[in-house]
């Protein structure tokens, strides 16, 4: 949907702005940064159950790659090259 595409674009913008400064870039930091830039952001308004669903949709759309770190329960996020 156009709303979901808008949310995916926002994730890509945040990952793009952070990935040069953070290695690894954790999904929790992406979420914090997105909420800092847009305090009212809520992924549920865009049709996603939670932030991980939003990240997984971004990965399925080919925008980012996700790598789960089971010990942290957190994903490493990178822009798809």
Buried (B, 14 or more C-beta within 10 A) or exposed (E): EEEBEEBBEBBBEBBEEBBEEBEBBBBBBBBEBBBEEEEEBEBEEBEBEEBBBBBBBBBEBEBBBBEEEEEEEBBBBBBEE
